Amino acid sequence: MTSQNAAAMPASQHYIYGIVAASSQFPEALSGLEDAPVRPYIVDRLAALISPTSLETVRPERRHLSAHQSVLTKVAQATDVLPMAFGMISDSEAAVGETLTEYSEVFSRELARIAGRVEMTVRLRLQGDDIFRMYVEQFPELKRRRDACFSGPREPNQMELLDLGQHFERLLTRDREEKIETAMSVLRPIVSEIKSVEPHDERLMFSIACLIDRGIAQRFDSAIEELASKYRDDYRIEVNGPWPPYSFVGLSLQEPWRP
């Protein structure tokens, strides 16, 4: 990377992808939002990865989300990067430099914390279309309640259906919690940090983010195999990554850039 002089650059809006060390090496010819070239803007030991943009606000459209993630994923394959939240825009390059200066200690500390590490996502997904039926087969008490509702001479009333549904939800919540704890117990000894992420799909039993050292891929794969052996064939383990540490970087900046 070569240093950029803020005073020599024209004032214009720029999209910010992330923060890296100024000495970092990463892929050349990166393109970001609106196919604009991505480059480092360096201040001392830090660099913001930026590209010019004509957008006042970046809407969470597929093309924008894809461009944002693509840049960060490619950079993370080569070096440590602090990913910025999607949609961050600076009014000028000078403002980029000011923020790098103001938050240099925070950025440097976070870069040191995630140095040599990437994020992996581990998910457990229920297979099949009828989750309720699967739980009826697994839990005798739910089967008994289901049969009591639908095996009699009359149709179940609203309260009986509500009770059945609430019992199912309690079972599902308890089962999720138990499976999360099992996964945590297997993965926690080999990862640097770990956290459960709110599932975005009703068939997801859990979604767990792991911050791991780049060099433990084989140990991580072995842990995943051990974890998969603990679940029935009704479940499928999904592993995605490596990613930038999205789930482990929570910078609280006082609005230097606007979303």
Secondary structure by P-SEA (a helix, b strand, c coil): ccccccccccbbbbbbccccccccccccccccccccbbbbbccccbbbbbbbbccccccccaaaaaaaaaaaaaaaacccccccccccccccaaaaaaaaaaaaaaaaaaaaaaccbbbbbbbbbbccccaaaaaaaccaaaaaaaaaaccccccccaaaaaaaaaaaaaaaaaaaaaaaaaaaaaccccccbbbbcccccccccbbbbbbccccaaaaaaaaaaaaaaaccccbbbbbbccccccccccccccccccc
